Amino acid sequence: MAPPRKILVADGDPATARALAPALRRQGWTVHAARDGTRALQLAILRAPDVVLFDEDCPLLDARTFARILRTNPRTAAIRVVVLAARADPGRARLGGVLAKPLRPAEALARVEQLWRRAEAARTVAAEARELEGNLAQMPLVDLLQVLGQNRKSGRLDLSRGGERAEVLLRQGRVVDAACGPVEGEKALFRLLARREGAFAFRAGEAGEGAGRIDRRTEELVLEGFRQADETAALWPALPAPEERVELAVAPEALPPGLHPVTAEVVARLSGPLPLRELLDRTEATDLEVLRAVAALLEKGMARRRGAPPPAPAAEPLLGPAEMHQLRARVARGRWSGAQAVGKVVVAGGGPLARRAALARLAAVPGYAAAPEPAAGLGALCRLDLGEGLLLDLAVLPLEESLLPAFRAFAAGALGALLLLPAEGLGEEHAAALRDLHLPVVACGPSPEAVPAPLAGGPAPAAFGGADAAEALRALLAGAGRGPSAAFTPP
């Protein structure tokens, strides 16, 4: 039986608790009430409610102090606090949320239910934090870091959004490093804290044991990240779009002496027209500091906008809508990652040159992301985000004789096999294993004649040469929903 859900309403006016209690009890909540902050703190420690609604004018103890005390006690650290306020305020919102007064019971109940679902997700994360996956829309990064911190977890938190990949390293629950594209350290973490969508995957282990670039406590980083996000959002309306180029409007020698170090760094980067997004990536200062410097240079006429460069032609998606629907149906019977479906294609054969050529071609496919540490003989090769919550992992199939016993287990559940020609190391034993698994096989390489004899015909799934890696993968995926015995030809 699930434990009862408990809520505490702290308000000097008892009418607030009386107005909310009936609707809350109908939804299965046990309601406690307190008329001052000290009594609310006593009940929070004794009853351990899941959610606290705390009025900003509650006597004897203010909301910020109340929340800070809760977070210093392991018994109460996970309690969610919602401030009841006459107006919205970002500082109060950081405590866990703000509800405007006078309260509307339906709105209050919806917010409480939302916090309860997040708390449940947090408990699941805490219980399964050795290896977990999910979506930032369901559990924001700040909540995820808080849970991992409370449980003193060490490891790597991978984040993905479209084709963008990022990571946060933790040691004993503390953030010690972060990377987001070319940006690293605190600057990268501040960017990631502003994200509200994308997938995450935490892997516990030695990934968090190396040297880091972040020394501050995670709580300080979160507060600073939120402050920078608020101030950055206020600056953007007066700034160029991220893809719009900026350049100096005066000669560098005409600039006044004694520039601020961040402004001097921005000026040094603007030796020619540069997209604002690229300027942010190239500078060491935080995004907020760079944007402030750009705004000041524009305002004083020392810099000017040059417009966005012509857009690059859009890359063709790997699959069409009908093919995506078929593939999703196939993958949905396999592994799910939160709100995302994850499929697998195994890759075999090919020497170093063939593998580099295949990766170079796949890198042009929308949603491509290289594996953090590609393995030469076994492991991840790359990941493709096909859109609509559908991910595809390409994994290298072990061909070493010593790993042959693991061949079946490694290839189990795969959508098919991509054979790189020339098929170095692929012998009759591997071909027999593929036939036993009934995996469709598509080859890419110089010519069909290069397909090894064990895979060239017979009752086994047909293999075809002459296509590049992207064409071969497209052919494999386009037929994946039609059953394992189908023959696939490159378009």
N, C-alpha and C positions, 0 to 999 in steps of 0.2 A: 504494500500500500504506500502511495506517495506521501511524503510528509506534508503537513498543512502549510499553506502559504500565509505569511504574516506581514502585516503592514502597520506602520506607526504614523499617526497623524499628530504632529506637534504644532499647535496653534493656540494662542492665548484666547481665541474666540471658540468656545465649544461647539458653536453652530456649524463650523467647518466639518468636524468629525461627524456630527449628526446628519449632515446633508449627504456625505459620501458613503457612510457605513452601509445603508441598505443595498446599494448597487454593488459594493465590494463584496458583501457577504453572499449575495446571489451568485457571484462568480467564484465562490469558494475561499475567500480571504478571511482570515481572523484579524479583526481590527482592534488596535490598541490606540489610546489617545493620551496626550500629555499637554498641559497648559503652559509649560515653560521649558527652557532648554535643558536645565539640569535634570528635571524629571524625564525628559526625552532621552538624555544620555544614559540615565539609570535603566530605563526600559530597553534601550538598544542593547546594553550589555547583558541584561538578564534574559530578555526574550529573543534576542538575535533576529529581528525582523528582516525580511528580504528587501523591503523598500521602506523609505522614510519620506513622508511629505512634510517639509519643514518650512513654516512661515517665516518670511524675512524679518517680521516684527516680533518674533517669539521672544518673550522676556528672558533675562538672565544669561543667555548664551546666543551668540550670533551663528548663522548658518555655516560660515567658513570655518570658524573654530570648531563647531560641532563635527563637521566632515573631517577636519584634520585629526581630531582625537580618534574618530572611528578608524581612520586609516593606519594609525600607529598601533592598534590592537589587533593581533592576528584573528581574534574571535569575531571582530566586527569589520575587518578591512574590506570584505566583499559586499557590505550593505550599500545599496544604491540610494542616493539622496537626491530628491527633487525639491527645489526651492519654490515656494509659493510667493509670487512677487506681483506688485502692481504694474511693473514694466519689465521688459526683457533687458538683460545685461550680460555681455559675454563673460565677465568674471564669474557671475553666479552660474551661468550655463555650464562652465567647466566642472562644477561640482557634480553634475550628473543630469541636469536638465532644469528647465524653468517652466512653471505653469502660471499663467496670468490669472490674477484675481479681479473680479469675482469668478470663482470656479464654475465650470460647466461639468457636471458629473460624467457625461459621456466622454468628454475630452480627457478628464482626469483618469477614468478607467482605462481608456486606450493607452495612455502613457504608462500607466502602471503595468498593464499587460505586456507592453513592449519591453520594459525594463526586466520583467520576470523572464521573458524569453531570452534576453541577453544574459541574465544571470544563469539560466539553465545551460546555455551554450558555454558560458565560462566554466561551469562545473564539469561539463563534458570535456572541455579543453584540459582542465586540471587533471581529470582522471585519465586522459589519453594523451598527455602532452609529450610522450616519447616520440610519437609520430602522428601528426594530425594535419588535416587539410580543411579548408572552408573558403568562405567568401567574405570580403571586407564589408559588403553591404549588410551582412548578418552580424558580423563581429568586427567593429572598427579596430584599427591598429592599436589605438591607445588602450582599448579594453584588453586586447590580446597581450600586449606588453605587460599590462598590470597583472594578468593571470599568470603569465610565465614568470614574472618577477616574484609574485607571492609564493610560487612553488619552486623558486630558485633553480630554474631550468637552464642548462647550457646547451647550445646548439646553434643551428642556422635556420633562420626564418626566410624562406623564399617567397617573393611577391611577384605576381605577373599581372599585366593589364594590356590586352592586345598583344602586340609583339614586344612590349617593354618588360624587362626583367630587372628585379632588384633583390637585395638581400640585407638582412639585419643579423648581426652576430651577437649572441648573448653568452655571458659567463656568470654562473650562479645567479641568474635572474637579472643581471645588469646588462644594459646595452653597451657593448664595447666597440662596435664598428658598424658601418652601414655603407652600402654602395647602391647608387641609382644611375645606371648608364655610366657616363664618364665622371660622375660626381661621387665623392667619398666622404666619410666622416659625418660630423654634425650637419653639414650642409645637406647631405643626402637624406639623413633622418628627418630633417625639417620638411623636406619635400614630401617624403612618404607619409608623414603625419597628416598632411592635407588631403590625402587620397580618401575617397569614399566608395571606390569600387575596385574590383579586381580580385584575384584568387590568392590565397596564401597556403603555404605548406611548411610545417615546422619539423625539422629532423634533429633529434637530440644526439649528442655525441661530441666528438673532438673538434668539430667545426668551430666551437666557441672557445677553444683553448689557446688560440694563437694571440699574437700581439694585436692590440686595437688602437684606434685613433681617437676614441671617445673616453674621457675620464670623468665627466660629470655624472651625477646621479640621474637615474631615469626620470624621476619625478621632475627635476629641474629642466631636463631636456623637453619633456612633454609641455610644461608650462611655457617655456621659451618658444617651442615650435608653434603652439597655438597663438601666442602673441604675434610672432612673425607672420603667420597665416592671415590673421586679422588685418595687420597693417599692410601686407602685400595686396590683399583684396581691395583695400581702400585706394591703393596707388594705381591699380591697373586701368581704370577708366581714362586716365590722362596719359597713358603710355602707349607706344606702338603695340600692334599685335605680335605674338611670339615669333611669327615667320617674317615680320616686316624688318627691313634692314635699317641700321642706324650708322651714321658716319659723322666724323668731325666736320663742323662748318667753318672752322678757322685752322690756320696752320698751328702745329703743336707749339712752336716757339712763341706764338701770340697768346698762349694761355697764361693766366696769372701764376706767379711762383707760389710755392707752399701749398700745393693741392693736397686735399685729404688723401691718405694712402689708398683708399678704395677708389676714389675718383681718378687718381694717378694710374691705377691698374686698369681701369676701364678705358682711359685715354690711350694707354699703351696698346690695348687690344684693338682699338678702333683705327688702326693704320689704314684700313680700307673698309668699305661697307660690309657690315656683318649683321646677320639676322639676330634679333634680340635673344631668341632661344639659344643660339650658339654662343652669344656673349655670356649668358648666364652659365653655360656649361664650362666655358674656358677660364673663368675667373675663380680665384680662391675664395673670395668673400662670399657671404651668404647671398641668396637671391634677394632678400630684402635690402641689403646694403647696396647691391649692384643696381637695383631698380631705383633706389633713392638717388644714386649718383647720376644715372641716366636722366631721371626726371629733372634734376638740377641743371645738367648740361643743356637739356632741351629748353628749359625755361629761360636760361641766360643766353640762348642763341649760340652756344658753343658746339652744339651738335644738332643734327637734323635727320629727318626721316627720308629714306630713299625708296620706300615701297617694298613689297614682297617680290622675290624672284619668280619667274614663271613657274607654275606648278609642274612637277615631274609627271609624266603620264602614269596613270594609275595602273598598278600591277594587276594582272588578270587573276581572279580567285582560282584556287585549285579545282574546286568543284562547283557545279551549278546547283540551283535550289533543289531540284528533284534528287540529284545525287547526294546532296547533303542530308536530305530527309531519309534516304535509304541507309546512309552510313550511320546517322544518329540512332536509327532503330537497331542496327547491328551492335553499336558500341554500348547502347543502353542496357544490353543484357550482360555487360561486363562490369568494369570498375567505374565507380562514380567518385568524384572529388567535390564534395559540397554540392553546389549548383551546377557543376561541370561534369561532362562525360569524358572519360579518358580512354582512348584506344591505343593499341600498340601494333607496330609493324616491325618485324625483325629484318636486319640487314646482314647479308652474308657475302663472302667473296671479296674480290678487289684488293689490289695492293694499295700502298700509300698514295700513289698518284691518282688511282681510280677513286679512292675515298675523298681526296681533296676536290677532285672534279665534281663529284656528286654533291658535296656540301656547298660548293660554290654555286651550283645550279639551284639547289634547294633554298639557298639564302635569298634568292630573288622572289620566293613565294611569300605572299603576305602572311604575317603572323609567325615567321621563322624566328627561332631563338636557339643559339648554339648551347649545347650542354655546358655547364660550368667547368667540368673537367672531363672532356671526351676521352674515353678509354680506347686503347689500340686493339685490345683483344676481347674485351667484355665490358658492357655497360652502355650508358646513354650516348647517343650520337647527336641528337638535336630534338627539339620539340616544335610542333606547328600548332598555332592557335588558329583553327579554321573558322572561328566565329560562332556566334549563337551558343556559346558555352561548350563547344566541342574541341577537345585537345587531342593531339596525336603525338605519341612518343615514338621515335625511331631508335631502336636499340640494336647494338652490334651482337650478332649471334656468335657464341664461342665455337671456334673450329679446331682448337687445339685438341689433340688426342686425349690428354688428361682430363679435359672438360667435357668429353663426349657424354658421360653419364648424366650431366646436368642439361644436356641439349633439350630433352623433351620438356623438362620443367620450365626452362627458360623461355621456350617458344610457345608454351601452352597459353591459350587465350588470345594469341595474336590474330590480327585480321588477315595477315598474309606475310609473305617474305619478298623482299626486294633483293635481287641478286645482282651484284656488281661484277661486271666482266673486265678483265679475265678473272674467272672464279678460282682464285688461288686458295688452296687448302680445302676445297669442297670435294669430298669423295663420295663413294657409294654409301657409306654408313650415314652420312648427313642427308643424302638424297632419300634414303630409306626412311629416316626419321621424319622428314618433311611429308613423305607419302603417308606414313602412319598417322600423322596429325591432320591430314587432308587440308594442308595449307595451300591456297593459291600462290603461285610464284610468278613474278614478272622480272625479267632481266633487263638491265640497261648496259649498253656497252657498244663496242664497235660494229658488231654484226651478229645475226642469228647463228652463224656457224660457230661463234665462240661459246655458245651455250654448251656446258659439259654434257656428255652422253647420258649420264644417269638421270638428267632432268629434261632431256630433249623430246621425249615422247612417251608412249605407253599410257597406262591408265592414270598416271600421276598428273596433277595439275600442269597445264602447259606453261612453258616459259618462252619468252620472245626477246630477241635482241634488237639492236638498232635504235633504241630510244634513249633520251637522256634521263637523268634521275627523276626530274619533276614529271615528265611525261609518263614514265613507267609507274611512278607512285599514283598519278592521277588515274591511270588505267586500272591499277590494283584496287583503289578505293571506289572507283565508279562501279566495279563489279562486285564489291564485297557484300552487298545486300542480296545478291542473287544466288548465294549458296557456294560452298567450297569447291564444288566440282566443275565450276564454270571455267572457260578458257578466256584469257584477257589479252587483248592486243592494244598496243599504244595507239592513240589517235593520230 
